[in-house]
Amino acid sequence: MISNQILQSTIDGLKNIGRVELAVMDADGKEIASTGDMRECAGRCAEFARSVAESQEVAGYQYFKIYDEYQLEYILVVQGTGDTAYMIGKMSAFQIQTLLVAYKERFDKDNFVKNLLLDNLLLVDIYSRSKKLHMPFEQRRTVLIIQADNSKEMNMLELTRTAFGNSPREFITAVDEKDVIIVKDLGENETNADIDRYAAGVIHALSKEGIKNAHIAYGTSVGEIKDVSRSYKEAKMALDVGRIFFEEKEVVAYNELGIGRLIYQLPIPLCKMFIREIFGGRSIDDFDEETLTTINKFFENSLNVSETSRQLFIHRNTLVYRLDKLQKTTGLDLRVFEDAITFRIALMVVKYMKYMEKMD
């Protein structure tokens, strides 16, 4: 079904071209869109709908039927008589009929893509419906999910469709109120770097429309349409893992999640047991801000003592003292690769547990 806003915009444009008043009504004579006052035509519309005529001229108005397949959907009313009004009416009816077909196809495609993403279709149905909707079965694609703070208030779905929905290489939809989904066709040579640039462009365009703190996650590229649901699930996981471990990143790719992807799938009881084994009765919260800053900077610089002390503006011996103190407290020497890996994983596990507690 075409929205009333689109119908109004269409007949406003037709009026500017044809210089006549028009109205679109339903089969009961209820006005849907109009360029002028045509309430007097309501009764005649209902009579015309019951007749077998496809068009009719009555009392200075032209009436035309518009069908959705074989079902009467709209009646177009054009003010005027004679050949000119008739021709304008026929052209206007054809324009609305074309819009109706286009919107119906988009609705069918939207319904198909949603069910495809949610794994609600059999393989035979995927093949037949993609063929009917002119969506190639074999085509590189990836799924991007957009999430923002004020997506509901700003109608992010419509804003994204307005900005990017005219390209045949993207299909934009949503399966809930929070997220907007882009199923994007990829060229043979397009890489994650290309997708990152595209995603950054989407975020920039949405920010100009008032969308705040937008983040995008995307799954791996797939070669067949039947695998699009896998890319969607990967993008969902990337969005969650990104919120936990990559808060500063606006764009997150599934295949760049690293160990965070594994930690995200661990059960909480196992995480608690691991932390108890590493820290005993201590908690990460027991470490002061100076110690945590030192640890994070040490990891950022790949366990390089000299570079870490330089960036922290402290003497090398001061850093060594801090690392020795941490070793006495935890039993882990961050200068030893295996101990550093253990400590790094423990920090990520704690971060994951805190996120899950907050979500609960």
Secondary structure, 3 states (H helix, E strand, C coil): CCCHHHHHHHHHHHHHHHCCCEEEECCCCCEEEECCCCHHHHHHHHHHHHCCCCEEEECCEEEEEEEECCEEEEEEEEECCHHHHHHHHHHHHHHHHHHHHHHHHHHHHHHHHHHHHCCCCCHHHHHHHHHHCCCCCEEEEEEEEEECCCHHHHCHHHHHHHHHCCCCCEEEECCCCCEEEEEEECCCCCCHHHHHHHHHHHHHHHHHCCCCCCEEEECCCEEEHHHHHHHHHHHHHHHHHHHHHCCCCCEEEHHHCCHHHHHHCCCHHHHHHHHHHHHCCCCHHHCCHHHHHHHHHHHHCCCCHHHHHHHHCCCHHHHHHHHHHHHHHHCCCCCCHHHHHHHHHHHHHHHHHHHHHHHC
